[in-house]
């Protein structure tokens, strides 16, 4: 079992406990930077293998997947760009078997890779070529994968039973048609980051252009809005649970919001920003640090990024009040 993936099997800790508590002797530790090779990366998402102490970062620009190692400053190319039709890569998620799930943005596709062999397990397709943006992915306890679509009001699903290696592309299921639900799609990026709730019965997802937070029940498909005190979460992108709290990575403004989720409401307890952040898109914990991907999407169209592209490694104690 990869402890960081099957997180429901781990005793829940507070952020203070994870970080060593307010009395930690390392409260002044600096944020470190991992560097990605290349001048057109525009990294988007990060997934962590805690057992091996490695992490994977996607390139929205050309679909390459990079691998980093804890304590090693520079990342390496893990999967070259455009392989298997992967011309762009957005959200990433790693399962307990070491399989990496990749959201394919405007391609309307999803890929699953075996990280031990770098081989493609299977490719999936939505069948859409227009008005589609497969953005982020979450896994349930049975191994089913759920993908948000920022342009088409659908939550896509890859059943665990369809993840057997096959040269034939699979078809993604329309798990929930969001038309007529609490989520109202409009211009811009709609549903984006997504994460499984701690009890495993529902998903949480953020709508970037409205800053709203929603819950999707896995048993019924029911969609409900969770009002956010101290919200809205405009520019909300990646979602991750840490120490029993929900972390929302927001590219506008460049910050992390830490939320308590209780019942049908959520509250932003505090926020954190860092001078190293540059259009923060997603985050994931590795050891005693939080990896934050600096996408630089504000420079995407002009293609004049600040080099090198980086992933910030923030000491977890900095996320405490």
Helices and strands as residue ranges (DSSP letters): G 7-9, H 15-19, E 32-36, E 43-49, E 54-59, E 65-69, E 76-79, G 83-85, E 92-94, E 99-103, E 109-114, E 119-125, E 134-139, E 145-149, E 154-158, G 160-162, E 170-171, E 173-177, E 191-196, E 202-207, E 212-217, E 223-229, E 236-242, E 245-251, E 254-262, E 265-272, E 280-286, E 289-294, G 297-299, E 309-315, G 316-319
